Amino acid sequence: MQENIKIRGKVGISPMFFIIFFAVAIGFVFYLKNREVPPSNTNVKESNTEVKRLERDRDQTKKPPAIPSSNGEGSAEQEKIIGEKVDAGYRGMIIIFKDEGSFSETERQEIRKKVAEPFFDYNFDNKTEYTLMQIDRYTGEGYKYNIYAYAGGGIQTSFLFGSVDPLEWWTPECMNECLFTPEFEKNHPEVVSAYKSGL
């Protein structure tokens, strides 16, 4: 009689052991199929190289060719790419007057002197080198111009300008007090004065 009990005990344990083993095996297979495998270094290097190539290609297609001289006029090649008359502007920075015929030469000179030059200089001193400025006529009330400026790396800004006659001087907007380099103060004393009087 004791022999029968032992056999029944062994028979009862075997199916239980098989069920547990089968459940663990299914769980392990499920784990292997659903875990995230980190990519190998080779794949990461290839992805990084491809991303860099795509960024370089994108930047080259957006950027107009460099202006060989700052004689005040852009190259015919640039004008063809941009579709507007290009002004080499200040220190070789590109200035585009949208709807070229609607800006008088006096108005263009005033915008260059009171907006573009101090804008480019101040931002250059603060480590943002804008390379292109586009000036459009603003059709809404209160301002004359809608100004867009572009720097490398996708940095861009836009602002409305020209709320008074004669045209006011551009002044920077800072979270705290704006700091001016001695060179900027020497080259643009009107901007520094206008900024300080606006505080």
C-alpha positions as CSV (number, residue, x, y, z in Angstrom):
1,M,0.0,0.0,0.0
2,Q,2.8,2.4,0.7
3,E,4.2,1.7,-2.7
4,N,1.0,2.9,-4.3
5,I,1.2,6.2,-2.4
6,K,4.8,6.8,-3.5
7,I,3.8,6.2,-7.1
8,R,0.8,8.5,-6.9
9,G,3.1,11.2,-5.3
10,K,5.6,10.9,-8.2
11,V,2.9,11.0,-10.8
12,G,1.3,14.1,-9.1
13,I,4.7,15.9,-9.1
14,S,5.6,15.2,-12.7
15,P,2.7,17.1,-14.3
16,M,3.2,20.0,-11.9
17,F,6.9,20.2,-12.8
18,F,6.0,20.0,-16.5
19,I,3.5,22.8,-16.2
20,I,5.9,25.1,-14.2
21,F,8.7,24.4,-16.7
22,F,6.4,25.1,-19.7
23,A,5.2,28.4,-18.1
24,V,8.8,29.5,-17.5
25,A,9.8,28.6,-21.0
26,I,6.9,30.6,-22.5
27,G,7.8,33.6,-20.3
28,F,11.4,33.5,-21.3
29,V,10.5,33.3,-25.1
30,F,8.0,36.2,-24.5
31,Y,10.8,38.2,-22.8
32,L,13.3,37.6,-25.6
33,K,10.8,38.7,-28.3
34,N,9.7,41.9,-26.5
35,R,12.9,43.2,-25.0
36,E,14.5,46.2,-26.6
37,V,17.9,45.4,-27.9
38,P,20.3,48.4,-27.9
39,P,21.8,49.0,-31.4
40,S,25.4,48.0,-32.0
41,N,28.0,50.7,-32.1
42,T,28.3,50.2,-35.9
43,N,24.6,51.0,-36.4
44,V,24.9,54.1,-34.2
45,K,28.0,55.4,-36.1
46,E,26.3,54.8,-39.4
47,S,23.2,56.7,-38.2
48,N,25.2,59.6,-36.9
49,T,27.1,59.8,-40.1
50,E,23.9,59.8,-42.1
51,V,22.3,62.5,-39.9
52,K,25.4,64.7,-40.2
53,R,25.4,64.3,-44.0
54,L,21.7,65.2,-44.2
55,E,22.2,68.2,-42.0
56,R,25.1,69.4,-44.1
57,D,23.1,68.9,-47.4
58,R,20.2,70.8,-45.9
59,D,22.4,73.7,-44.8
60,Q,24.1,73.9,-48.1
61,T,20.8,74.0,-50.0
62,K,19.4,76.8,-47.8
63,K,22.5,79.0,-47.7
64,P,23.1,81.5,-50.5
65,P,26.6,81.5,-51.8
66,A,29.1,83.9,-50.1
67,I,29.4,87.4,-51.3
68,P,33.0,87.9,-52.7
69,S,33.1,91.6,-51.8
70,S,31.1,94.1,-49.8
71,N,30.7,96.6,-52.6
72,G,27.0,97.0,-51.7
73,E,25.6,94.7,-54.3
74,G,25.0,91.0,-54.2
75,S,26.1,88.6,-57.0
76,A,23.8,87.7,-59.9
77,E,23.9,84.1,-58.7
78,Q,22.6,85.1,-55.3
79,E,19.8,87.2,-56.8
80,K,18.8,84.2,-59.0
81,I,18.7,81.8,-55.9
82,I,16.9,84.2,-53.6
83,G,14.6,85.8,-56.2
84,E,15.1,89.4,-54.9
85,K,17.7,92.1,-55.3
86,V,20.5,91.3,-52.8
87,D,22.3,94.0,-50.9
88,A,25.7,93.0,-49.5
89,G,24.9,95.3,-46.7
90,Y,27.1,95.7,-43.7
91,R,30.3,93.7,-43.4
92,G,29.1,91.3,-46.1
93,M,25.9,90.4,-44.3
94,I,23.1,89.9,-46.8
95,I,20.2,92.4,-46.6
96,I,17.2,91.7,-48.8
97,F,14.6,94.5,-49.4
98,K,11.4,92.6,-50.4
99,D,9.6,94.4,-53.2
100,E,12.8,96.3,-54.0
101,G,11.1,99.1,-55.9
102,S,9.0,100.1,-52.9
103,F,12.1,101.2,-50.9
104,S,13.8,104.5,-51.8
105,E,17.6,104.7,-51.6
106,T,17.3,107.1,-48.7
107,E,15.0,104.7,-46.9
108,R,17.3,101.8,-47.5
109,Q,20.3,103.7,-46.2
110,E,18.4,104.7,-43.0
111,I,17.3,101.1,-42.4
112,R,20.9,99.9,-42.9
113,K,22.3,102.5,-40.5
114,K,19.6,102.5,-37.8
115,V,18.5,98.8,-37.8
116,A,20.8,96.4,-39.7
117,E,24.2,97.6,-38.6
118,P,23.5,97.8,-34.9
119,F,21.5,94.6,-35.0
120,F,24.3,92.6,-36.7
121,D,27.0,94.2,-34.4
122,Y,25.2,93.6,-31.1
123,N,24.3,90.0,-31.9
124,F,27.8,89.3,-33.2
125,D,29.2,90.6,-29.9
126,N,26.8,88.3,-28.1
127,K,27.9,85.2,-30.0
128,T,25.0,85.0,-32.5
129,E,26.2,85.7,-36.0
130,Y,23.2,86.6,-38.1
131,T,24.1,86.4,-41.8
132,L,20.9,87.5,-43.6
133,M,18.2,90.1,-42.9
134,Q,15.0,90.4,-45.0
135,I,12.9,93.6,-44.7
136,D,9.3,93.5,-45.8
137,R,6.7,96.3,-45.9
138,Y,4.3,95.7,-43.0
139,T,0.7,96.3,-44.1
140,G,-0.8,96.3,-40.6
141,E,-1.2,99.4,-38.4
142,G,1.5,100.9,-36.2
143,Y,4.7,99.8,-37.9
144,K,6.4,100.2,-41.3
145,Y,8.5,97.0,-41.5
146,N,8.4,93.3,-40.7
147,I,12.1,92.3,-40.3
148,Y,13.4,88.7,-40.4
149,A,16.9,87.8,-39.5
150,Y,18.6,84.4,-39.9
151,A,21.8,82.9,-38.4
152,G,23.4,79.5,-38.8
153,G,22.0,76.4,-37.0
154,G,18.4,77.3,-37.7
155,I,18.4,80.4,-35.5
156,Q,16.0,83.0,-36.7
157,T,14.1,86.0,-35.3
158,S,11.5,88.4,-36.6
159,F,10.2,91.7,-35.3
160,L,8.0,94.6,-36.3
161,F,9.8,98.0,-36.6
162,G,9.3,101.6,-37.6
163,S,6.6,102.9,-35.4
164,V,7.7,106.6,-35.6
165,D,9.0,109.1,-38.2
166,P,11.9,109.6,-38.5
167,L,12.8,106.0,-38.1
168,E,13.9,105.2,-34.5
169,W,17.1,103.4,-33.7
170,W,17.0,99.6,-33.2
171,T,17.6,98.7,-29.5
172,P,18.1,95.2,-28.1
173,E,15.7,93.5,-25.8
174,C,17.2,91.6,-23.0
175,M,15.9,89.5,-20.1
176,N,18.1,91.5,-17.7
177,E,20.1,94.6,-18.5
178,C,21.7,94.6,-21.9
179,L,25.5,94.9,-21.9
180,F,27.4,96.7,-24.6
181,T,31.0,96.2,-25.6
182,P,33.2,99.3,-25.7
183,E,33.5,98.9,-29.5
184,F,29.7,98.8,-29.9
185,E,29.3,101.9,-27.7
186,K,31.9,103.7,-29.9
187,N,30.3,102.6,-33.2
188,H,26.6,103.0,-32.1
189,P,26.3,105.6,-29.4
190,E,22.7,106.5,-30.5
191,V,21.6,102.9,-29.9
192,V,23.2,102.9,-26.4
193,S,21.6,106.2,-25.6
194,A,18.1,105.1,-27.0
195,Y,18.4,101.9,-24.9
196,K,19.3,103.7,-21.7
197,S,16.6,106.3,-22.2
198,G,14.0,103.5,-22.6
199,L,14.8,101.9,-19.3
